[in-house]
Amino acid sequence: MTNGTRDGEGRPSSGKKGQTKGGKRGARDRLAAERERQATADKRKRQRSNIAIAVVVAVVAGFIVVYAFLASNDDGPQNAALPALVQEQGGGVVFGDGPVDVALWEDFQCPGCKGFEQANGAMLEERVDAGDITMVIHPLSFLDQNLGNSSSVAAANAFGCAADAGQQQALDFHLTVYANQPQETPGQAAWSTDDLIGWGNDVGIEGDEWESCVTDLTYSDWVEQVANSQADAGVTSTPTVFLDGEKFDLGGDLSAAIDQALTVDE
C-alpha cells in the first residue's frame, strides 16, 4: 500500500507537470498574440502619424504658395503702361516743378475730394502755373468696391489719358470730373465712358487716341498700382494732402501754408 500510495502520489505529480507545460505554452501563445497586437497598433499609430505629418506639410506648402502668390501681387502689375506725366511705376501725375511739394490723394467719387477741389483746385492750378509748387495727384479707386461700380477706375484711367494730352488739359479735366460728380448712389455708375470722353472734349482733348485710351482702359494697370501704393504712403482716407512730405490738416489754409513753405525755401 505504501508503494501504491507512492505511485498514486507519483501520478498526480506527473499530471501537475503536464499542466505546467501546458500553462507555459498558453502563456507563450498569449505573449505572442499580445506582441502581434502591439505591433499592429504601433503600425497603425505610425501610419496615422505619417498622415498627420503629410497633412501639415501640405497645409504649410499651401500657405507658402498662397503667401508667395499674394506677395508677388502685393504691388500690382510690375510693368504698367504709364501716362505721360507719371515718372515712376505706381506714381502720381506730376504737375509743375516748383520748390514746394504738394501731394494729393483723391478718389474721383469722393464727395470730400469734390469739396476740397472746389475750395482749392483753382488756387493749386495757379500755383503750378506760377512755379510755386510741384503738385502730384494720385487717383485712388477704393470707392468702386464701396459703391458697387467701376467709376473710380474709369475716371482715374481717363485722367491718365488726359495727362497724355498735356499738363493743362489734365488739370482742367481733373476739375471737370469733380464738377460733374453726382451724389453717391450704391450700385449705380457715377458716369459713363461717353461722359468721360465728352468732358475731355470740353477741355480740348479730342481724337481717336483719346477715345480708345478711355474706352480700352489703357492705364488700368497703373491705376491698380496707385491703389496698392496707398497703404505704404500712410493714406487712410481721402482727400489726403501732404505738404513737403508732411500730412496737411485739411482744416487749415493751404494757400497760406504754401506761402510759408516758400519763405522757408528761400
PyMOL commands that set and color helices and strands:
alter all, ss='L'
color gray80, all
select helices_A, chain A and resi 2-72+111-130+143-147+151-165+167-179+193-202+208-215+220-228+254-265
alter helices_A, ss='H'
color red, helices_A
select strands_A, chain A and resi 93-95+100-107+133-140+240-243+246-247
alter strands_A, ss='S'
color yellow, strands_A
deselect
rebuild
show_as cartoon
